[in-house]
Amino acid sequence: MTFRTGLATSLVAAAFTVSVAAEAFAQDLRPGRIRVGMLADINDFDPMAFSTVNFPTIKNLYDSLIEYTPEGRAIPNLAESWTIAPDNRSVTLTLRADVKFHSGAPFDAEAVSATLRKANDPRAGKNVYPTMSIVQEWAVVDPRTIRITFRNPAPTRQITDLLQFISVIDPAAIENVSTRPVGTGPYVLAERAVGQRVRLEANRSHWRASQPLSPEVVLTVFENDAAATAALESGAVDLVYGTTGRSAVRLRAAGYQVVEGPGPLVQVFRINSTRGPFRNQTFRQAFNHLIDRAGILRVGYAGLGEVTALPWAPASPAHDPSYAQRYAYDLDKGRALIQRSGLPQAEISNWKLLVNGGEEASVRISQIVQASLARVGINIELDLKQGAEFIDALLTGKFDAVFGAVGNVQKFPTRLTTNSIYRTVNNPILGEPNPHPEYVEAIRRVDTTLGPEDAVKAAYDNLNRVLVETAFGIPTNSYPIGLIVASPRVGGFTLDIDNMLVARTLGFKP
């Protein structure tokens, strides 16, 4: 059967062999009960509810069609190979033959089709649904082969992002997957005590040789970071997932391991360019130089991460570290742009900086910016809001400027548009139509440039130039999400492109 969906994409041809580096490393470790501290309970077990609170379980209960190395290279997973059509309008996947779901049901192309059908439903697809927008239809060719067709030719990385995002669910379990997960992953759900713990047991029928290494993973919920790290120090847990930068730096100095993945968030000074002095583009551009990025990284995130003037992680093909030097903190350059804007003195200070008063890092970095701006004559108030009041203001554009993190920055560049301030259509902050048509066009160009390599790079370079010139978002620094602090006894860490917890290779050093 053939199923149709809601948007467009295209693909590339690739077939790789699975790396055995992690397995070889795991052989030097001994199995044991892995005890993990986490700072919030999971919401549910649906892998399409792609929220950070669910990151400790997704990669342990489910397998995706393909995976990425930390550098962003696509490698096989449930799909042992894939071929992108010459016109980049479809991709054909050959599936592994040795995989079963936790229920014992066979993994096959019909199961992938059922998962795609869920992903393509606006409600059931949850966070995966927007990524499905590039897909026109899909067809089961035979039990081990499925073909996905795109509405338009799409870049390779955009296609592999889709395949990496799809975690396959047992068709019989889809209706109740939020509470009763059934995937093909290395662990199965053994116990769920809401607000307390999640216990996972090894899937001994898992298709990866010698994995999972450890027979059990216990995820314990702690009410705050201090309680979780105290449990680590006392030996009650073996690692903490999602700890803060400050705790990580302190514990690293005490001999604990700190594991940072390739999928950080980027902190962005978000500017509502439809309000006040920020309607003036030259005034907005001044903020490329008025923000002390190094100070923000140091004070807000204990130095973990890197300064950046662009919203990309190193794994992104659009990453260009030279911008951090080109648009470095320079009050003289910022002052000159303010003067060039032609705005009167009273107007340049006629705005407030919205602050998440419930987040210590946001308060600290907002105070740094407030002090820095005062040095060039911009004297502003901090508008502290907490909880639902802050979230409502952030997501509906009820602000002049605010700090807010953006994700998907290690994937295909136009995945950035899943973040509210960067949306090209139906932007909840900037309105419709988008007031920055040059940005919209730059995104379109990246989405439609397939090659040669110099043409693709030119499209990325153009997008980067437009981002700093339109200046409705001023990136300041990356910082780790899913940060792990672990006992020196634990080994076998596998870095996930989204910084999710991967427990199948974890064990204890001899």
Secondary structure as GFF3:
##gff-version 3
##sequence-region A 1 510
A	DSSP	beta_strand	2	4	.	.	.	ID=ss1
A	DSSP	alpha_helix	21	26	.	.	.	ID=ss2
A	DSSP	beta_strand	33	38	.	.	.	ID=ss3
A	DSSP	three_ten_helix	52	54	.	.	.	ID=ss4
A	DSSP	alpha_helix	55	61	.	.	.	ID=ss5
A	DSSP	beta_strand	66	68	.	.	.	ID=ss6
A	DSSP	beta_strand	74	76	.	.	.	ID=ss7
A	DSSP	beta_strand	79	84	.	.	.	ID=ss8
A	DSSP	beta_strand	90	95	.	.	.	ID=ss9
A	DSSP	alpha_helix	109	119	.	.	.	ID=ss10
A	DSSP	three_ten_helix	126	132	.	.	.	ID=ss11
A	DSSP	beta_strand	135	142	.	.	.	ID=ss12
A	DSSP	beta_strand	145	150	.	.	.	ID=ss13
A	DSSP	alpha_helix	156	165	.	.	.	ID=ss14
A	DSSP	three_ten_helix	171	176	.	.	.	ID=ss15
A	DSSP	beta_strand	187	193	.	.	.	ID=ss16
A	DSSP	beta_strand	197	202	.	.	.	ID=ss17
A	DSSP	beta_strand	216	221	.	.	.	ID=ss18
A	DSSP	alpha_helix	225	234	.	.	.	ID=ss19
A	DSSP	beta_strand	239	241	.	.	.	ID=ss20
A	DSSP	alpha_helix	245	253	.	.	.	ID=ss21
A	DSSP	beta_strand	257	259	.	.	.	ID=ss22
A	DSSP	beta_strand	265	271	.	.	.	ID=ss23
A	DSSP	three_ten_helix	276	279	.	.	.	ID=ss24
A	DSSP	alpha_helix	281	290	.	.	.	ID=ss25
A	DSSP	alpha_helix	293	301	.	.	.	ID=ss26
A	DSSP	alpha_helix	322	326	.	.	.	ID=ss27
A	DSSP	alpha_helix	331	341	.	.	.	ID=ss28
A	DSSP	alpha_helix	345	348	.	.	.	ID=ss29
A	DSSP	beta_strand	352	356	.	.	.	ID=ss30
A	DSSP	alpha_helix	360	374	.	.	.	ID=ss31
A	DSSP	beta_strand	381	385	.	.	.	ID=ss32
A	DSSP	alpha_helix	387	396	.	.	.	ID=ss33
A	DSSP	beta_strand	401	406	.	.	.	ID=ss34
A	DSSP	three_ten_helix	413	418	.	.	.	ID=ss35
A	DSSP	three_ten_helix	420	422	.	.	.	ID=ss36
A	DSSP	alpha_helix	437	448	.	.	.	ID=ss37
A	DSSP	alpha_helix	453	470	.	.	.	ID=ss38
A	DSSP	beta_strand	473	479	.	.	.	ID=ss39
A	DSSP	beta_strand	484	486	.	.	.	ID=ss40
A	DSSP	beta_strand	490	491	.	.	.	ID=ss41
A	DSSP	beta_strand	507	508	.	.	.	ID=ss42
###
